[in-house]
Amino acid sequence: MAVRSWLFIPGDSEKKLSKAVGTGADVVILDLEDSVAHENKAQARQLTREWLSAHRQVVTEGKKLGRWVRINALDSRMWREDLVAVLPGAPDGIMLPKSAGPEAVQQLAAELYELEQRSGVAAGATRILPLVSETAAAAIAIPAYANASLPRLAGLTWGAEDLSAAIGASRKRDKAGAWTDTFRFVRSQTLLTAHARGVMAIDTLHADFADAKGLKKAAEEARADGFAGMLAIHPAQVEVINKAFTPSEEELAEARAIVEAFGANPGSGALQIDRRMIDRPHLKLAKRILGIED
C-alpha cells in the first residue's frame, strides 16, 4: 500500500507524541535531531522509546502506521546513543540525516545488526531512509546509491535547508516559486536514483506549513513527477499530501480500463481506448496506479 505522508514529530514533546496516531499520517518520524535542543536529547530518547514500545501495532484507515526515528548525524557522536535507546522499541526504520553517501548507510546498517540482536529485534528488520543532499559532497554522490550493496535501503529523500546553508545560497526558489537549478538538479537525482534502485522516492517538505495552496501544488507536482510520497512538518499538511498522492476515481477507472484491455489482448503492443492509442508504458503506469506488481 502507498506510503504517502511522512510526518516529523519532535521526540521531546509529550503533547505532540500523544497526538501522533490521530494525525492521519502514513508514517510518523520521531525526531531526535533538528527539532530537539541539545539539552533535551536524553529526554527525547526516553520519550521516543516509550512511545515506540506502547505503539507497536497501530492500524489506521486499514493499514499499519509506520514508526520511524530520525537519529542525529553520524558525525555528531550522539547517533549510537540514539540507536541504543530506541531499538528496543522496534522502529520500522531509521532516517539518517546528512548521509554522506552509501558508506554512511552501510556504517549505520552494521550498527543496527548488532543492536537488533541485543534488542530482540529480527535481524535486518530495521530499514534505512537517508537524507542524501545536505552537503555539496553528499549531493553529487546521490547516483552512487543506485548500485551499492544496501539491503536495508527503503528509499531516498532530500532536503534543501542544510544544502542552501552549506553552499551559501541565498535563495532556493525563483520568483515564480520553482526550485532554482541547483535544487532542481538534486531533486531529480534523488528521484531517478530511487527509481533506478527500486526503492521509494520521497520528496522534501514544504517549509511554510500555513501555505495550504502552495503545499497542494507542491504535493501534486511531486506525485506527477514520480515521487511516492512527501515529508511533512505539521499535522495540518498530512491531509493535503494524502489527497495529492491518492489516485482519483477517474484515474483508477482509466487504469482499470487499460489493464483490462491488455488482459483481453495479451499479444498486443498497442491498443486504442476512447479514440487514443495506448501502449505498454501506459500499461506499466496503470498497474502502478492500481498497485499491481509487474
N, C-alpha and C positions, 0 to 999 in steps of 0.2 A: 504494500500500500504506500502511496506517495507520502513523503515526509516534506511538508511544505514550509512550516514556520518553526524557526529555531530561536527561542526567546531567552535572552540573558536575564538572570536573576541574581542580585548580589548575595553572596553566600553568608554575609554577616547580618542580613536583615530578617529577623524572625517574622516580621509583619508581611514582607513580600514573599517569603518562603511559604507562609501559611496560605497564601492565595495562589500558589503556583499551579495546583491541579485544576483550578477553575478558570484559567486564562484561555483555554481552548487551543493552546499551542500543541503542535505535534511533538516537539522536543523542548524541554527546558534545559538550559545550560546554567548550572550553578557556578557562579563566577568567584574564583579566588584571586583573580588578577587585578585588572584595571579598576574595577568598581569597588575594591576593598582597600582601605588605607592600611599602611604597613602595621600600625599598632593594632589593627583588628584582624590580622591574618589568622592568628590562633583561634579566635572565636569563630571566624568564618569556617575554618576546617571542621571544628566540632559541630557547628550547626548543620553544615553540609552533610557530614557523616550521619548525623541523627535523622535528617530529612530522608536521605537515601535509604537508610535502614527501615524507616517507617513507611516508605512508598515504593516497595519492590515490584508490585504488580498493580499498577493503576491503569484502568481501561477507561478511556473517554471516547465517546462517539464511535464505539465499536472497535477501537484499536488501542494498543498498549502505548502509554505515554513514554516517550524517550527520555531517559535520565542521563544527562551528560555533565561533565565538570570541566571548566576551563582552569587549568593549573597555571602557576607562574612560569615564566620562560626558563629555558634550560640554563641560561647564564645568570639566573637570579639567586642561586643557592637555596631557594625555597621549594623548588618543584618536588624534590624527593619527600620532604615533609608533607607536602600536599598529597602525594600518592599514598604514603603510609597511612594518612588519616582517612582518606575516602575509599580506598579499595575494599575494606570490609563491608561497605555499603553496596558493593557490586554495581557500580555505574555501568550503563551500556557503553559508554565511551568517554574518552578524554580529548578535549580540544587543546591542541598545542599552539600557544601563541608564539609569534616571532620565530617560526620554523625557518631555519637557515637553508634547508634542503632535505633530501631523502635521508641523509645521515642522521639528522636530528630525530626523525621519526623512528629510525632504527635504534637509536640510543634509548628513546622512550620505550619502545617495544621490548627491549632487553630487560629494562627495569620492571616492566609490567609482568613479564613471565615469572620473575622471582616473587613479586608481591602477590600475584594471583594464587600461587601455591600456598603462601603463608596466610592468605586471607580466606581460603576456602572457596575461591572463585575458579571456575573451569578454565583451563589453560587456553589462551587465545580468545576468550570471550569479550575482552575489553577492546573496543575498536578505537581508532585514532582519526581525528579530523584536524589537520594542520591549517593554520593561518599562514599563507605562503608568500605574503607580499610586503612584509612590514619593514624591510630594509631594501636598499637597491640591489645588494648581492642576492638576497633571497628572491627578489622579483625576477631577476634574469635566470635564476636556477629552476623556475617552475617547470619547464619541459622535462627535467630530469626525473620527475615523479612518474612519468609515463611508463618507464621500463625498469625502475629499481625494484628490488625484492622487498615488498612491503605488504605482507599478508594481512595486517591489521587495518590497512587503509580503508576508511569508509567513504571518503570524499575529499574534496578540496574547497577551501573558501578563502576569501581575500578581504583586505581592509585598506582603506585609503588614508586614515588619520595618521598612523605611525609612519607610513611611507612619505606622506607630504612633509612631515617634520624631518625625516631622515634626509630628504633631498633638498630641503629648503624651499619647497613650493608654496607660494602664497595663495594659490588657488587650486582647486581640484576640478571645478566645473567652469564652463564658459558662461557667457552672458545669457545664453539660451537654456542653461541648466544641464547641458550634456557634459559628460566626462571629457576632460581635456585628453590630448593624445597619450600622455604617459599612463594615465589611469585606465583609459580605454584599452590600451595595449595589455596591461596587467590583467584586467578583467577577461579579455579574450584568451589570454594564455591560460588562465585558470579554467575557463570553460572548456577549451579544446583539449587540454591535458587531462582533465577529469573524464571527458568522453573517450579519449584515446585509452585511458586506463580502465574504463568501465566502472567508474565509481561516481558518486553524486557530485554534482557541481552546485555549490550553494553561493548565491550572490551576497554581496556585502549589505550592510544595514543602510537604512535611510535615516540619517542622523537627526533630522527635525521631526520628533515624534508627534508634534502638533500639526504637521502638514499632511493631512489625510489625502488631499488631492495629489500632492507630489509623490506620496508613498504609493498610491494606487497606480499612477503612471509608471513608477519605477518597478513595481512588482509585476505589472502586466508586461512590461518590456523585458524583464528578466525571464519570465516564462516563455515569451515569444522567441527570445534569443536562444533558449535551450537549457536554461538553468532549472534544476529540480526543486529548489526552494530558496528561502531568503532568511537572513538573520534579522532579528527584531530586538529593540532595546526597551520597549514599553508594551505592556499588555494591550493597549489600545491599537497597536499595529497588527496584532495577530489576526483579527477577523478580516482585515483588508488583504493581508498576504494570503490567507487561506482561500479566500474567494478568488483572488487573481490566479492562483495555481490550481484551481479546481475546474476541470473542463465543463463547459456549459452543456445544456441538454442538446443544443444544436450541434455542437462539436461531437458529442457522444453518438448522436444519431447518424451523422455523416461517417464517423469512424466505423460504426457497425455496418453501414451500407457498403463501405469499401471492403471490409473483411468478408462480408457475405458474398460480395460479387466475385472476389478472387477464390473464395471457397467453392463457388459454383463453377468456376473456370480455372482450375488449378494449373493448367498448362499455359495460360495466357501471360504475356509480359506487360500488356497494356489493355485497358478496358475503357468503355465510355459509360459515365454515370452523369445523369442530368445534363446532358449535352456538353460535357467536358471530359477530356482524356485524363485517366489516372494510370500510373504505372507502379512498379514495385517499390520505389521510395515512398509513394503515398501509402502503400500497404504497411510499410515499416512504421511510419508515423502513426497511422491509425491504430496499430497494435500497441504502440507506446501509450497513446491516449487511453486505451482501454485496459492497460496493464497486462497485456498478453505477452508472455515470453516467446521470443522467436525460437 
